[in-house]
Amino acid sequence: MDQTEALPDDALADILGRLEACDLAASRCVRKTWRAVVDARGLLLPHVLPHSLHGIFINYIDHKRPRCFSRPTAKKPVIDGNLDFLPGYDEDSNPIVDHCNGLLLFKYWMNFCVVNPTTRRWEPIRYMDDEGRNAYLVFDPASSPHYEVLLIPDVPKKVILPSHDEQEDPHDSMEWPPSLWMLDVFSSSAKKWQNRSFVREGTAAGTVTSVRADPLVPRSMGFNNGPRWRCGVYWGRSLYVHCRGAYVARFSLTGGMYQVIKMPEYIPESKPAQYLGKSENGVYLATIHYVYQIRIYNLVESNTQIDWVLKHYVDVEPWVSVWLCDLSRFKKTWTLDGDDDKYEREKGDNIGWNFDNENDGDDDPDEDRREEVQDEKEKGKVGGEHNGNQMVENLEWDSDHDNDLTIQEEYGYLPHDFSFLGFHPYKEVIFMGLPSFVGVAYHLKNSKIQYLGNMRPDYYRGSGNGFYESFPYTPCMIGNLRKDASWSERRG
């Protein structure tokens, strides 16, 4: 007789709930009573739904493919951020264009791919034309294994009429966005594109002319910081989209309604770089002023009003204006997936690497670290190779305590811009790229800054190098995608 049959359901649920995710999933196959308890109590949901940050997927300027910059962990499942099984992934700098709750949306030519890096399953989506439209991915695994992709139109372009024609562009005086907004939406449950209407609640953002006046590139930042970055957030069964014209459109996907949410009042005049994202308390907005000053807002919604509440003010100039040194002392660093340099990979140099300092002499600034890692490997401290990536025992990253930086430890003056990489989805933390591709995390509540690692891919050096877009990634084990990594169109 099975002794567990005599246990009350509460006691059995408490015992099973102590198992690791893989063992808990296996327990469902042992006995029907165990399966019933696991399913009825939802014991697997905390393990399969997004609940932690794995890393950041980054699109680089003029680089052959996106890269995943991720934290070291010994937890299972092991996630390989190299998605080279996708068609077009290693070709022509094709980008990742969105992320939502564990799924990524990858674009190549006249196709999208929806992919789950955790399960390494994917499927293509074919479309005819996305000219003048941006794609957004919506996935709520707590409600359904299916996803949707929305194509949201930009403001109409200016029609250039012949010089002798006295008529004005008919679009100029139209309100934008329109009262009835027609969008192309792909539904994975229906497996086809559909035309869906959304009715506007409240007023428009303005006229087409006034929306066009909003510059495509913010005045306060350079070319690499356009408004398309990080401008889609799924929260509370609504999709929030940062649109040209200094407003956010909130789409209610169940009600077929949408609403225009204006930015904080002073923003339309100063035109700073703006980044929409999801963090601890919902929808957040980061605005960058005078190159180095960041203001963090939280969108607070009630039945009667919607307000942007200023929560934090950050001045990053002290960190952007110094030359960070001696970073090789940190061994618990984040790493880039699939190191391009096979020699470096064999040496295990993706663990605790130093960032790429400019070196005027003949000495290799990373040689000492290379020899140190090689010694660790020979002593058996390095192991667990996964698709070319080395893991070191007991180097689990602590997001609250590891690699703290203090400005007193650094030296030198190096004025330079920085890159805003996104929000931590579960903590009030922002990620930034400092000069020389130094990745850091800034804790908004206590102003602590942590060194993450070197974000520069191998052989990636040039005057135009930099970040194009980035997407914090939260793993998920749910999602109905037809193909797995072994079924690759690129590999045949």
C-alpha positions in Angstrom: 0.0 0.0 0.0 1.2 3.5 -0.8 1.7 5.3 2.5 0.9 8.6 0.9 -2.7 7.6 0.2 -3.4 8.0 4.0 -2.1 11.6 4.0 -4.6 14.5 3.8 -4.4 16.5 0.6 -2.9 19.5 2.5 -0.1 17.4 3.9 0.6 15.8 0.5 0.6 19.2 -1.2 3.1 20.5 1.4 5.4 17.6 0.7 5.2 17.8 -3.1 5.6 21.5 -3.0 9.1 21.2 -1.6 10.3 19.4 -4.7 12.4 21.1 -7.4 10.5 21.9 -10.6 11.8 18.9 -12.6 11.1 16.5 -9.7 7.7 18.0 -9.2 6.8 17.6 -12.8 8.0 14.0 -12.7 5.9 13.3 -9.6 2.7 13.9 -11.7 3.5 10.7 -13.6 3.9 8.5 -10.5 0.4 8.4 -9.2 -3.0 9.8 -10.2 -3.6 11.1 -6.7 -0.3 13.0 -6.8 -1.2 14.5 -10.2 -4.6 15.6 -8.9 -3.0 17.4 -6.0 -0.3 19.0 -8.1 -2.9 20.3 -10.7 -5.6 21.3 -8.2 -3.2 23.3 -6.1 -1.3 24.8 -9.1 2.0 23.7 -7.6 3.8 23.8 -10.9 2.6 27.3 -11.9 5.2 29.2 -9.9 7.9 27.2 -11.7 6.6 27.4 -15.3 5.3 31.0 -15.2 7.7 34.0 -15.6 9.0 34.9 -12.1 12.7 35.7 -12.5 15.0 37.7 -14.8 17.4 35.5 -16.8 19.2 38.3 -18.8 18.9 40.9 -21.5 18.6 40.2 -25.2 20.5 42.9 -27.1 20.4 44.1 -30.7 23.8 45.6 -31.6 24.4 48.1 -34.4 26.0 46.5 -37.5 26.4 43.1 -35.7 25.3 39.9 -37.4 22.8 38.8 -34.7 21.3 39.6 -31.3 23.1 38.4 -28.2 21.9 37.4 -24.8 23.7 39.0 -21.8 22.7 36.8 -18.9 23.4 36.0 -15.2 25.3 32.8 -14.2 23.1 30.2 -12.6 23.1 26.5 -11.7 19.4 26.3 -11.8 17.5 24.2 -14.3 16.5 24.3 -17.0 19.7 25.6 -18.5 18.8 28.4 -21.0 20.9 28.8 -24.1 20.5 32.4 -25.4 22.0 31.5 -28.8 19.0 31.1 -31.1 20.9 30.2 -34.2 18.3 27.5 -35.1 16.0 30.3 -36.2 16.0 31.1 -39.9 18.0 34.3 -40.7 19.3 34.6 -37.1 23.0 34.9 -38.2 22.3 36.9 -41.3 22.0 40.6 -42.1 21.6 41.9 -38.6 18.0 40.7 -38.3 16.6 42.0 -34.9 14.5 40.9 -32.0 11.6 43.4 -32.0 9.7 42.5 -28.8 9.4 40.3 -25.7 6.5 39.4 -23.6 6.4 37.0 -20.6 9.0 34.5 -21.9 8.4 34.7 -25.7 10.5 36.7 -28.1 9.4 38.2 -31.5 12.2 38.0 -34.1 11.9 39.6 -37.5 13.6 38.5 -40.7 12.6 39.7 -44.2 8.9 39.2 -44.7 8.5 37.0 -41.7 8.3 37.0 -37.9 9.4 34.2 -35.6 7.9 33.7 -32.2 10.4 31.8 -30.0 10.7 30.5 -26.4 14.4 30.4 -25.6 13.7 28.3 -22.4 11.9 25.5 -24.3 13.7 26.2 -27.6 10.4 25.9 -29.4 9.4 28.4 -32.2 7.1 29.0 -35.1 7.1 31.3 -38.1 4.5 33.9 -38.9 4.2 35.1 -42.5 2.9 38.5 -43.3 2.6 40.6 -46.5 3.7 44.1 -45.4 4.5 45.9 -42.2 5.5 49.2 -43.9 4.8 52.1 -41.5 3.8 49.7 -38.6 5.5 48.4 -35.5 4.9 44.8 -34.2 4.0 44.1 -30.6 3.8 40.7 -28.9 1.1 39.8 -26.3 1.4 36.6 -24.2 -0.3 35.9 -20.9 0.7 32.3 -19.9 -1.4 32.5 -16.7 -4.5 32.8 -18.9 -3.7 31.0 -22.1 -0.9 29.2 -23.9 -1.7 31.3 -27.0 -0.2 34.6 -28.1 -1.1 37.5 -30.4 1.0 39.9 -32.5 -0.4 43.4 -33.1 0.7 45.7 -36.0 0.2 49.3 -34.9 0.4 52.0 -37.6 2.6 55.1 -37.3 1.2 58.5 -38.0 0.6 59.0 -41.8 3.5 60.4 -43.6 3.3 63.9 -45.1 2.0 63.8 -48.7 4.1 66.0 -50.9 1.8 67.8 -53.4 2.9 69.4 -56.6 4.0 73.0 -56.1 1.2 74.4 -58.3 -1.4 72.5 -56.2 -3.0 74.8 -53.6 -4.6 72.0 -51.7 -3.2 70.9 -48.4 -2.4 67.3 -47.4 -5.9 65.9 -46.4 -4.3 64.2 -43.4 -3.0 67.3 -41.8 -6.1 68.3 -39.9 -7.2 64.8 -39.0 -7.2 63.9 -35.3 -4.7 61.2 -34.4 -5.0 58.5 -33.4 -8.4 58.0 -35.0 -11.6 57.4 -33.1 -11.8 53.9 -34.7 -8.4 52.3 -35.0 -8.2 49.3 -37.3 -5.2 47.0 -36.5 -3.9 43.8 -38.1 -3.7 41.1 -35.4 -2.2 37.6 -35.7 -3.9 35.1 -33.3 -2.0 31.9 -32.6 -5.2 30.1 -31.6 -6.8 31.0 -35.0 -3.5 30.6 -36.8 -4.2 33.6 -39.1 -4.1 37.4 -39.4 -7.4 39.2 -38.5 -8.5 42.8 -38.8 -9.6 44.0 -35.4 -11.1 47.4 -34.5 -10.4 49.4 -31.3 -12.7 52.3 -30.3 -11.1 55.2 -28.6 -12.2 56.3 -25.1 -11.5 60.0 -24.5 -9.7 62.5 -26.6 -7.1 62.1 -29.3 -3.4 63.0 -28.8 -3.8 65.9 -31.3 -3.9 66.3 -35.1 -1.7 64.5 -37.5 0.3 67.7 -38.0 1.0 68.1 -34.2 1.9 64.4 -33.8 4.4 64.7 -36.7 6.1 67.5 -34.9 7.3 65.1 -32.3 10.9 64.3 -33.5 11.8 60.7 -34.4 15.1 61.1 -32.5 15.1 62.8 -29.1 17.1 66.0 -29.0 18.8 65.1 -25.7 20.4 61.9 -27.1 22.2 60.6 -30.1 21.2 58.6 -33.1 21.0 55.3 -31.3 18.2 56.3 -28.9 15.1 56.5 -31.0 11.5 56.3 -29.6 10.8 52.8 -30.8 13.0 51.4 -28.0 11.2 49.5 -25.2 7.9 51.0 -26.0 5.5 48.1 -25.6 4.4 46.8 -22.1 1.8 44.2 -21.4 0.3 44.7 -17.9 -3.1 44.0 -16.4 -4.5 42.4 -19.6 -3.8 45.7 -21.5 -1.0 46.6 -24.0 0.7 49.9 -23.4 2.4 51.3 -26.5 4.7 54.4 -26.5 3.7 56.2 -29.7 5.2 59.2 -31.6 3.4 62.3 -30.4 4.3 62.1 -26.7 1.6 59.7 -25.7 1.0 56.1 -24.7 -1.9 54.2 -26.2 -3.4 51.6 -23.8 -5.2 48.8 -25.7 -7.8 46.7 -23.8 -7.5 43.5 -25.7 -10.7 42.0 -24.2 -12.9 45.0 -24.5 -11.9 46.3 -27.9 -11.2 49.8 -26.6 -8.1 52.0 -26.4 -7.2 55.2 -24.5 -4.6 58.0 -25.1 -2.4 58.6 -22.0 -0.4 61.9 -22.3 3.2 62.0 -21.1 4.1 64.2 -18.1 3.4 67.8 -19.0 6.9 69.1 -19.6 8.0 66.3 -21.8 6.5 67.4 -25.1 8.6 70.6 -25.0 11.9 69.2 -23.9 11.7 66.0 -26.1 14.0 63.9 -24.0 14.8 60.2 -24.7 11.9 58.2 -23.2 11.8 54.5 -22.3 8.6 52.6 -21.4 8.9 49.4 -19.4 7.5 47.1 -16.8 8.8 46.9 -13.2 7.8 46.2 -9.6 4.6 48.2 -9.6 3.4 48.0 -13.2 4.2 50.5 -16.0 7.2 52.7 -15.7 8.7 55.5 -17.8 12.3 56.7 -17.8 13.1 60.1 -19.3 16.7 61.3 -19.9 17.5 65.0 -19.6 20.8 66.9 -20.2 22.5 63.7 -21.2 23.0 62.2 -17.7 19.9 62.9 -15.6 17.2 60.2 -15.4 13.7 60.7 -14.1 11.6 57.5 -13.3 7.8 57.7 -13.4 5.2 55.1 -12.4 1.8 55.1 -14.1 -0.9 55.1 -11.4 -4.4 54.2 -12.5 -7.7 54.5 -10.7 -11.3 54.5 -11.7 -11.3 58.2 -12.1 -7.9 59.3 -13.3 -4.5 58.2 -14.7 -1.4 60.0 -13.4 2.4 59.7 -14.0 4.0 59.8 -10.5 7.6 60.8 -10.3 9.3 58.2 -8.1 13.1 58.6 -8.6 15.7 61.1 -9.9 19.1 59.7 -10.9 22.2 61.5 -11.9 24.6 59.1 -13.7 27.2 61.6 -14.7 29.7 60.5 -11.9 29.6 57.0 -13.4 29.6 57.9 -17.0 32.5 60.3 -16.6 35.1 58.0 -15.0 37.2 55.2 -16.4 36.2 52.1 -14.5 39.2 50.1 -13.6 40.2 46.8 -11.9 36.9 45.1 -12.9 38.7 41.8 -13.3 38.5 41.3 -9.6 34.8 40.4 -10.0 34.4 36.7 -10.8 30.6 36.5 -10.7 29.9 38.4 -13.9 27.1 38.1 -16.5 28.2 36.6 -19.8 27.3 36.9 -23.5 26.0 33.8 -25.1 28.0 31.9 -27.7 31.4 33.6 -27.6 32.5 34.2 -31.2 36.2 33.6 -30.4 36.7 29.9 -30.1 40.1 30.4 -28.5 38.7 32.5 -25.8 35.8 30.1 -25.3 38.2 27.1 -24.9 40.1 29.1 -22.3 36.9 29.8 -20.4 37.5 33.5 -20.6 33.7 34.3 -20.6 33.9 33.9 -16.8 34.8 37.0 -14.8 36.3 38.7 -17.9 37.8 42.2 -17.8 36.1 44.8 -20.0 38.1 45.8 -23.1 40.5 48.5 -22.0 42.5 50.5 -24.5 46.0 49.2 -24.3 48.9 51.2 -25.7 51.6 48.5 -24.9 52.2 45.0 -26.1 50.9 43.3 -22.9 47.5 41.6 -23.0 45.3 43.2 -20.2 43.3 40.0 -20.0 46.3 37.5 -19.9 46.3 37.2 -16.1 42.6 36.4 -16.0 43.1 33.9 -18.8 45.8 32.1 -16.9 43.7 32.2 -13.7 40.7 30.6 -15.4 42.9 28.0 -17.0 44.3 27.1 -13.6 40.8 26.7 -12.2 39.8 24.5 -15.1 42.8 22.2 -14.6 42.0 22.0 -10.9 38.5 20.9 -11.7 36.7 24.0 -10.6 35.3 24.7 -14.1 32.7 22.5 -15.5 29.1 22.1 -16.8 29.8 23.1 -20.4 26.6 23.8 -22.3 26.8 24.6 -26.0 30.2 26.2 -25.6 29.4 28.2 -22.5 31.4 27.3 -19.3 29.9 27.5 -15.9 31.8 27.8 -12.6 30.7 26.1 -9.5 29.2 28.3 -6.7 29.1 31.4 -8.9 25.3 31.9 -8.5 24.7 35.6 -9.1 23.2 37.5 -6.2 21.2 40.4 -7.6 21.2 42.2 -4.3 24.8 41.8 -3.0 27.3 40.9 -5.7 29.8 43.2 -7.5 29.0 46.5 -5.7 30.9 49.5 -7.2 31.9 52.7 -5.4 33.1 55.8 -7.2 36.1 56.1 -4.9 37.6 52.9 -6.3 37.7 54.3 -9.8 39.8 57.0 -11.5 40.2 59.0 -14.7 37.8 61.4 -16.6 36.1 60.0 -19.6 33.0 62.1 -20.6 30.7 59.9 -22.7 27.0 58.9 -23.3 25.4 55.9 -21.8 22.7 53.5 -22.9 19.5 52.8 -21.1 18.9 49.0 -21.4 15.6 48.6 -19.6 13.9 47.9 -16.2 14.1 44.9 -14.0 10.6 43.4 -14.3 10.3 42.6 -10.6 12.5 45.1 -8.7 13.0 48.8 -9.0 16.3 48.4 -10.8 17.4 49.8 -14.1 20.1 48.4 -16.4 22.6 50.6 -18.2 25.5 50.3 -20.6 28.4 52.6 -19.5 31.4 53.5 -21.8 33.5 50.6 -23.1 30.4 48.3 -23.0 30.4 48.0 -19.2 27.0 46.6 -18.0 25.7 47.8 -14.7 22.5 47.6 -12.6 21.4 50.6 -10.6 19.1 50.1 -7.6 16.6 53.0 -7.5 15.7 52.6 -3.8 19.2 52.8 -2.4 21.3 54.2 -5.2 23.6 51.1 -5.2 25.3 50.2 -8.5 26.5 46.7 -9.4 28.9 45.7 -12.1 27.3 43.0 -14.4 30.0 42.3 -17.0 31.4 43.1 -20.4 28.7 43.4 -23.1 31.0 43.8 -26.1 30.9 40.8 -28.5 34.2 39.4 -29.8 35.7 41.2 -32.8 33.1 44.0 -32.4 35.1 47.2 -32.6 34.4 50.3 -34.6 33.3 53.9 -34.4 29.7 53.1 -34.9 29.5 50.2 -32.4 26.7 50.4 -29.9 23.3 49.1 -28.7 20.2 49.3 -30.9 17.5 47.7 -28.8 17.4 45.6 -25.7 14.8 43.4 -24.0 14.9 42.1 -20.4 14.0 38.4 -20.6 11.9 36.4 -18.1 11.9 32.6 -18.7 8.6 30.7 -19.1 7.9 27.0 -19.7 4.5 27.5 -21.2 3.6 28.2 -24.9 2.1 26.3 -27.8 4.8 26.6 -30.5 4.9 24.1 -33.3 8.6 23.5 -33.9 11.6 22.7 -31.8 15.3 23.7 -32.2 16.1 20.5 -34.2 13.5 21.6 -36.8 15.5 24.5 -38.3 14.7 26.0 -41.8 18.2 27.4 -41.8 19.8 24.0 -41.2 17.4 22.2 -43.5 
